[in-house]
Amino acid sequence: MKSLFGLIIGVAVVLSGPLSGFVQTEKRLVAGELISSSEAVAGTRVRRSRVIGIIDAPPHIVWEVITDNNHFKDFMPRTLESLVVDKDLIPLIRKTKPNNFLKVKKIIGKPVDPRIYQVKGGKYSIYFYSLLDFPWPISNKWYIIKIDRDETRAADGIYQSSWDMVIGNLQTNQGSWLLEPYGKSQTKATYSLLTDPGGCTPDSFINMGTEKTMPDVIQAVRRRAGELMRQGQSGSVIIR
């Protein structure tokens, strides 16, 4: 009897602990909720944030969306300009250190197709320029980041990318994507970001911007993936 009582207590403890939290999180994700977390990095103005959500499309479709950098301006929030940069231009950009987006764009010229750098089933890198629309009184932010992509587990439906800033008028811009298969034909997407706009940006603006924009990014990816799925089902040609 004591043994049975102890077992019942043990099960109750497990169900009220980490396992219960995991189950509740999964229920929220399945219901379409986005799970967000954000915290300050001690001793800095950097914000570490993460958003997790389920996207109603398989990982390879979601990967197509988040690697379609040249078209981010068409569907990503706050994105005014988006260009994949010719790798051969990066040494010149590092050397000249342009201090505004007009000078950067003059060097970049026309965008290149990111697929020329793709190594299917392998690892590869691209450089990406973007100009973001920030709310008044913060000036718009521009940057070039180096994005490292990993398709080595694509056969299992797992895709990863991470990035760090090369140059720009932000203080910090690092992040990552992790795509994992979920259910029969869905994707569990984890979007992480380390950011500090720099300058005199109030902490309240940083917090508010991160907490709003990151979920908006997942929602934008959901919509774009849905468009690609519908185009594929109708037999339309998907243009990148």
N, C-alpha and C positions, 0 to 999 in steps of 0.2 A: 504493500500500500504506500509506504514511504517512497519507494522507488517510482511508482506511478505518479505520485504527487510531485516528486522532484522533476520528472520528465515534463509534466504539464507546466510547471513553473519555468523550466528551461525554455520550452517552446514559446511561452508568453514573452519571455525576455527577448528572445531572438526576433519575434514578430514586432516587438515594440522598439527595436533597435535599428541598426543600419539596414537590415533586410527590409523592414517596414518602410523606411525612407526611400529605398530603391524602388520598391513596388509603387509607392505613391508617385515618385518621379516618372516612372514608366507610364502610369495611368494618365498623368498630365500631358506627357509627350504624345501619347496615342490620341488624346482628345484634341490635339492641335496646338496646345499651349507651347510657348517658348520659355525655356528655363534660363534665366539670366543670373549672373553673379558679377559683382564688381567690388574692387577694394583698392585702396591706396597702397603704393609701394613705400614702405617705411623710409623716411628721410629724403623723399623725392616728391615731385609733383606728378609723377607717372601714375597712371591708372591702369590696373590689370583687370581686364574684363573678359567674360566668356558668355556666349549664347549657344544653346543647344536646341535643335528643333528637328522635327520629322518633315521630310519633303516627299510629296507624292509623285516620285519619279525614281527610277533606278540610279545607282551611283554614277554610271558612265554618262548619263544625261546631265546630272548635276555637275559633274566634272567638266563637261562641255560648256556649261554656263559660266562657271567660275574661272575658266581659262580663256574665255572670250574677251580678253582685256580691251581690245580696240573698241568694243561696243558697250563698255561699261557706261559710257555717257548716255546711252539710250535706255538703260533700265536700272542702274544703281543709284541710290539716293545721294543727293548733293554733288553728283559728279558732273562737272562742266566740261572737262576735257579728259580723254584717255587715249594714250598712244603707247604701243610697244616700241621700245627703242632699239635701234641697230646696235648690237654689242660692240661693234668697231668704234662707235662714237663715245663709249664710256670713258676711255683714257683721256680724251679731249675734254669732256665734261668735268672729270675729276681735276684736271690740270687748270682749267680756266675758272672753275668755281663760280658759275653764273649766279647772281644774287636775286633774280626775279624770273617769273615764268616766261616772260616775253623773250629774254635772252636764251633760256633753255629751249624754247620752241624753235628759235632760229637755228640752233645747232641740230636739233632732232630732225627737222624737216618732216618728211612723210613717215607714217608708221610702217612697221614691217609686220608680216603675218607671223604670229607666234608659233604656228605649226611648223615653220622651218627649223625651229630649235627643238621640236618635240622628239623624244626618244620613247617610242611606244614600248611599254613594259620595263622602262628604265628610269634613270634620274637625269634631270637636265635643269637649266636655269634660263630665265629671261629677265630683261630689264623693262620696267614699266613706269611711265610718267602719267601723273594725274593732277588735275586742278580741282579743288573742292570748294564748294560754296558754303562759307561759314556765316552764321547770323551776325548782324550788327551787334556790338561794335568790334567784333573780331574780324581781322582781315582774312581774305580767302587764303587757303593753304595749298601749296604745291609741293610735289616731291617726285623723286625717282627712287624706286625700290628695286632691289634684286630679289627675285622670287625663285626659290628652289622647289622643284616639283619632283614627286616620287610616285611612279606608276608601277613599282616593282611588285605590288600585291593587287594589281588591277584584276587579275583572274579571280580573286576572292572578293572583288567589289570594294576594295579599300584603296583610297587615294589620299595623298597628303601633299600639302604645300606649306611653305613658311617663307617669311620675308623680313628684310631689314632695310633701313633707309640708306641710300647712297648720298643723296643731297636733297635739300629742301628747306622750307622755312618753318618746319615743325622741329621740336626738340627731340622727340622720340616717335618712331613709327615702326613697330614690330608686330608680327602677327602670324596666324596660321589657320589653315583649314584641315579638318579631318572628316572624310566621308566614309561611312560604313553602311553595309547593307542592313536593311531593317524590314522584317516581314518578307512578303513575297516579292514586292517590286517597289519598295520605298527606300529612302536614304535617311540615316541619322547623321545630321551635319553639326559639327562642333566648330564654331568660329571664335577664335581667341585674338585678343588685341592688347598690346602695351602701347599706351599713347600719352603724349604730353605736347599740346599745341605750341608751347613755349610763349615767349613774350610776357605780356601782363594779363594774360587770360585768367579771369577769376576761376577758382576751383569749382564754384557752383556751375559755371558754364561747361567746364570739362566734364563734370559728373552728369549733368543734364544731357549734354550732347552724346556722350557715350551710351548712356542708358536708353536714349531714344533711337539713335542712328543704328546701333548694332542689331536690334530686332528688325528694324526697317530693311537692313541688308538681307537677312534671312527671308523676309517676306518678298523682297524683290527677286531673290533667287527662286523662290517657290513659283512666282508668277511666270518668270522666264522659262523655267523647266516645264511648266504646264503648257506654255506656248509651243515649245519644241516637241512635247509629247503629242499635242494635237496636230501639229504639222506633219509629224511622222505617221500618224494614224490616217491622215487624209491623203498621204502620198505626196505632199508638197515638198519642194526643195528647201532644205534648211540652209540659209545663207549666213556665213560667218563674216 
